[in-house]
């Protein structure tokens, strides 16, 4: 006889090894979901760790529940009614099995043994007892036709260490902390920027601007405002370098007039990214968010160096003084986060930044932008789950 076990959910509550409070009230609204999906929702959003045999779940069965401020015990009763399951206490486990007589795998007959309410309530604390008394429980043992009845063998309580919940970036949203949020932490990341700067055309056709990959390094903090929304603030050291190639040809190496070969402009900004994120997909160990933000940037370092084909001083000021001291940009991107423990996780974030004004007034047009990809690590300072 195959059975369905939810030992972490109920056994831990009905024995001295209490893990879940069955009297805790939750709100649940699902429509036409499978049993395994429902268990995943309970685990992800309400901290109810569940273990079950996947081959015992009716694949075609759909569950619909719309309850508000109901206890987990009451919700389990509704699930068992819709799923056609019954359960009884064996040793320290709650054993679930099909209660229908027309079990798809064997023909069976049901033998019902009513038990005294005092046996049912054994080991249940007083809060749960009040709720159990209102429900008529019976132990149903299903045995093959003409077979001798034998009580089921005791089932060992599973090792609960294998069922530890590893939360995603978001909390389950059940409880706020004393400071009014669901979680908080810090992050570190490195980013590579592919700049889509629009340069002003040069009067001499063969003179060309070029920009390659720039980069940034950031540190910051975040606060989880709800089960799907977070806000973060950080500080980043970012480069906005570009190059002008002159492409001159020297006909007279002894010409005393300096002939420039390449001008490199090095620019460093302090970015203060303010980002608001929304979780569009959350699971036990990973989440996918869409993030939008505002990036004010402040010039902290600048330099310009020119190389010459014949002679000259490498320090120049053709463009460096035209860099804006303050630039503003907006960003939009996606964040994929994966938890590697209860207190940390890794993430990758591809995004797009658009500058409201040009970084360099002399060399660039105002519609400049860049593509940025970040990779980093996050540490939780506290997390409600």
C-alpha positions in Angstrom: 0.0 0.0 0.0 1.5 3.3 -1.1 1.1 6.2 1.3 1.4 10.0 1.2 3.5 11.5 4.1 3.3 15.1 5.2 5.4 14.4 8.3 7.1 17.8 8.5 3.7 19.5 8.3 1.6 17.6 10.9 3.9 15.2 12.8 6.1 18.0 14.1 3.0 19.8 15.4 1.2 16.8 17.0 4.3 15.5 18.9 6.9 16.9 21.2 9.0 17.7 18.2 6.8 20.7 17.3 7.8 22.5 14.1 4.6 24.0 12.8 1.8 25.6 14.7 -1.4 24.2 13.3 -3.4 27.0 15.0 -1.6 29.6 13.0 -4.1 31.5 10.7 -3.2 32.1 7.1 -4.9 33.4 4.0 -4.9 31.2 0.8 -6.4 31.7 -2.6 -5.7 29.1 -5.2 -7.7 27.9 -8.1 -7.3 24.6 -10.0 -3.8 23.7 -8.8 -2.3 20.3 -8.4 -1.5 18.9 -5.0 2.3 19.2 -5.4 1.8 22.9 -6.5 -0.4 23.5 -3.4 2.3 22.0 -1.1 4.9 24.2 -2.8 2.8 27.3 -2.1 2.4 26.3 1.6 6.1 25.7 1.9 7.3 28.9 0.0 4.9 31.4 1.4 3.9 30.1 4.8 6.9 28.2 6.1 5.2 24.8 6.1 7.9 22.1 5.3 6.3 19.2 3.5 7.6 15.7 2.5 5.6 13.4 0.3 5.8 10.6 -2.2 5.3 12.0 -5.7 3.9 8.7 -7.0 1.0 8.9 -4.5 -0.4 12.3 -5.7 -3.3 12.1 -8.2 -1.9 13.9 -11.2 -5.3 14.8 -12.6 -6.8 16.2 -9.3 -7.1 20.0 -9.1 -7.5 21.8 -5.8 -9.3 25.1 -5.4 -9.3 27.0 -2.0 -10.2 30.5 -1.1 -9.9 31.0 2.6 -9.1 34.0 4.8 -7.7 33.7 8.3 -8.2 30.0 8.6 -5.9 27.7 10.6 -3.6 25.3 8.9 -5.5 22.5 10.5 -8.7 23.6 8.9 -7.1 24.0 5.5 -5.7 20.5 5.7 -9.2 19.2 6.4 -10.4 20.9 3.2 -7.6 19.5 1.2 -8.2 15.9 2.4 -11.9 16.3 1.5 -11.2 17.4 -2.0 -8.3 15.0 -2.5 -10.2 12.0 -1.2 -7.5 11.2 1.4 -7.7 10.0 5.0 -5.0 10.0 7.6 -4.2 8.5 11.0 -1.5 8.8 13.6 1.1 6.0 13.6 3.9 6.5 16.1 5.1 10.0 15.5 3.9 10.4 11.9 0.7 11.3 10.1 0.1 8.8 7.4 -2.1 9.7 4.5 -3.7 7.3 2.1 -6.6 7.0 -0.3 -9.9 6.8 1.4 -11.9 5.8 -1.8 -12.9 2.1 -2.1 -12.1 2.2 -5.8 -8.4 2.6 -5.4 -6.9 2.6 -9.0 -4.3 -0.1 -8.0 -6.3 -2.7 -6.1 -9.8 -3.6 -5.1 -10.3 -3.2 -1.4 -12.8 -3.0 1.3 -12.7 -0.6 4.2 -12.7 -1.5 7.9 -13.6 1.5 10.1 -12.4 1.5 13.7 -13.8 4.4 15.8 -11.5 5.5 18.6 -12.2 7.4 21.7 -11.5 11.1 21.5 -9.0 10.9 24.3 -6.8 8.7 22.1 -7.0 11.1 19.2 -6.1 14.0 21.4 -3.1 12.3 23.0 0.0 14.4 22.6 -1.9 17.4 21.3 -1.5 20.7 23.1 -4.6 22.4 24.5 -4.8 25.0 21.6 -5.1 22.3 18.9 -7.4 20.1 21.1 -10.2 22.7 21.0 -10.2 22.5 17.2 -9.8 18.7 16.9 -12.8 18.1 19.2 -15.1 19.7 16.6 -14.1 17.3 13.9 -15.1 13.6 13.8 -12.0 11.6 13.2 -11.8 7.9 12.5 -8.9 5.6 11.5 -9.7 3.8 8.3 -7.6 0.8 7.4 -7.9 -0.4 3.8 -7.2 -4.2 3.2 -7.5 -6.4 0.2 -10.7 -8.6 -0.2 -10.7 -11.8 1.9 -7.3 -10.8 3.5 -6.7 -11.0 7.2 -6.7 -7.6 8.8 -3.4 -6.5 10.2 -2.8 -3.1 11.8 -0.2 -1.0 9.9 3.4 -1.2 11.1 4.8 1.8 12.9 6.5 4.4 10.6 9.8 5.9 11.7 9.7 9.7 12.0 11.8 11.1 9.1 15.0 13.0 9.7 13.9 16.6 9.9 17.3 17.9 9.1 16.8 17.0 5.4 13.7 19.2 5.3 15.2 22.5 6.3 13.7 25.4 4.4 16.3 27.5 2.4 14.4 30.8 1.7 14.7 32.8 -1.5 15.4 36.5 -1.5 11.9 37.2 -0.3 10.4 36.2 3.0 7.1 34.4 3.2 5.4 37.6 4.2 3.7 36.2 7.3 5.3 38.5 9.9 6.9 41.9 10.1 9.9 42.6 12.2 9.9 45.3 14.9 11.3 47.8 12.5 8.4 47.2 10.1 9.9 45.1 7.3 10.2 41.5 6.3 13.9 41.2 5.8 17.1 43.2 5.1 20.6 42.6 4.0 23.7 43.8 2.1 25.1 43.0 -1.3 28.3 43.3 -3.3 28.6 43.1 -7.1 30.8 43.7 -10.1 29.4 45.0 -13.4 30.6 45.1 -16.9 29.2 48.0 -19.1 28.9 47.9 -22.9 28.5 51.6 -23.7 26.1 52.7 -26.4 27.4 56.3 -26.5 26.3 58.4 -29.4 29.3 60.6 -30.4 29.3 63.9 -32.2 30.7 63.5 -35.8 34.2 64.9 -36.3 34.9 67.5 -39.0 37.6 65.3 -40.4 36.0 62.0 -41.6 38.8 59.6 -40.6 38.9 60.7 -37.0 36.8 58.2 -35.0 35.6 57.8 -31.5 35.7 54.4 -29.8 34.4 53.0 -26.6 34.9 49.5 -25.3 33.8 47.8 -22.1 33.8 49.8 -18.9 33.1 48.4 -15.5 31.8 49.2 -12.0 32.0 47.8 -8.5 29.2 48.4 -6.0 28.2 47.8 -2.4 24.8 48.5 -0.8 21.9 47.4 1.3 18.3 46.3 0.7 15.0 46.1 2.6 12.2 43.6 1.8 9.0 45.6 2.1 6.6 42.7 1.4 6.5 39.2 0.1 7.4 40.4 -3.4 8.7 44.0 -3.2 12.1 45.2 -2.1 14.1 48.5 -2.2 17.9 48.9 -2.4 20.4 51.7 -2.1 24.1 51.4 -2.9 27.3 53.1 -3.9 29.3 52.2 -7.0 32.7 53.2 -8.5 32.1 53.3 -12.3 34.2 54.2 -15.3 33.0 56.0 -18.4 36.2 56.0 -20.5 36.4 56.6 -24.3 39.0 57.1 -27.0 39.5 59.3 -30.1 41.6 57.8 -32.8 43.0 60.5 -35.2 44.4 58.1 -37.9 46.9 60.7 -39.2 49.8 59.6 -41.4 53.2 61.2 -40.9 54.8 62.3 -44.1 57.7 64.1 -42.5 59.0 62.5 -39.3 61.1 65.7 -38.6 58.0 67.9 -38.7 58.2 70.0 -35.5 54.4 70.3 -35.2 53.0 67.6 -32.9 50.7 65.1 -34.7 48.3 63.4 -32.3 47.7 59.6 -32.7 45.2 58.8 -29.9 43.5 60.6 -27.1 42.2 58.6 -24.1 39.8 60.2 -21.7 39.5 58.5 -18.3 36.5 59.4 -16.2 35.4 58.0 -12.8 32.0 58.5 -11.3 30.4 57.7 -7.9 27.0 56.2 -8.6 24.3 56.1 -6.0 21.7 53.6 -7.4 18.3 53.6 -5.9 16.3 50.5 -7.1 12.8 49.2 -6.6 12.3 45.5 -7.3 9.3 43.3 -7.7 9.4 39.5 -7.6 7.6 38.0 -10.6 8.6 34.4 -9.8 9.5 33.1 -6.4 10.3 29.6 -5.3 11.9 28.0 -2.3 15.5 28.6 -3.4 15.3 31.1 -6.3 13.5 34.2 -7.4 13.2 36.3 -10.6 12.6 40.0 -10.2 12.1 43.0 -12.4 13.9 46.1 -11.2 13.7 49.8 -12.0 15.9 52.5 -10.6 17.4 55.9 -10.6 21.2 56.5 -10.9 22.6 59.9 -9.9 26.3 59.9 -10.6 29.0 62.3 -9.4 32.4 63.0 -11.1 35.2 62.1 -8.7 38.2 61.7 -11.0 39.2 62.7 -14.6 42.2 62.5 -16.8 43.2 62.8 -20.4 46.3 61.5 -22.2 47.3 61.8 -25.8 50.0 59.9 -27.7 51.7 61.6 -30.7 53.3 60.2 -33.9 56.3 62.4 -33.6 56.6 64.4 -30.4 54.5 66.3 -27.8 53.3 66.3 -24.2 51.0 63.3 -23.4 48.9 65.4 -20.9 46.1 67.2 -22.8 42.7 68.9 -22.1 40.8 68.4 -25.4 37.8 66.8 -23.8 38.3 66.2 -20.1 36.9 69.5 -19.0 33.7 68.8 -20.9 32.7 65.9 -18.7 29.6 66.7 -16.6 30.2 66.8 -12.9 26.7 65.3 -12.3 24.8 63.0 -14.6 21.4 61.3 -14.1 20.2 58.1 -15.6 17.3 55.6 -15.3 17.6 51.8 -15.4 15.5 48.8 -16.1 16.6 45.2 -15.7 15.9 41.7 -14.4 17.5 40.0 -11.4 17.8 36.2 -11.1 18.6 35.2 -7.5 19.6 31.8 -6.1 19.9 31.0 -2.4 23.0 29.0 -1.4 22.1 29.0 2.4 19.8 30.5 4.9 21.8 33.7 5.0 23.3 34.3 1.6 22.7 34.0 -2.1 24.1 34.8 -5.5 22.5 36.9 -8.3 23.0 38.0 -11.9 21.3 41.2 -13.2 21.3 42.2 -16.9 20.0 45.8 -17.3 19.8 48.9 -19.5 20.8 52.5 -18.4 19.7 55.6 -20.2 21.4 58.9 -19.5 19.2 62.0 -19.4 22.1 64.2 -20.7 25.4 63.4 -22.3 28.4 62.3 -20.1 30.7 64.5 -22.1 29.3 67.7 -23.7 32.1 68.0 -26.3 32.2 64.5 -27.6 28.7 62.9 -27.0 25.1 63.5 -27.9 22.5 63.5 -25.2 20.9 60.1 -26.1 23.6 58.0 -24.7 23.0 54.7 -22.9 24.7 51.5 -21.9 24.0 47.8 -21.3 25.1 46.5 -18.0 25.4 43.0 -16.6 26.0 42.5 -12.9 27.0 39.5 -10.8 27.2 39.5 -7.1 26.5 38.0 -3.7 23.9 38.9 -1.1 23.9 38.4 2.7 20.8 38.5 4.8 21.0 40.5 8.1 17.7 39.1 9.1 14.9 37.2 7.3 11.4 36.3 8.4 10.4 32.8 7.4 
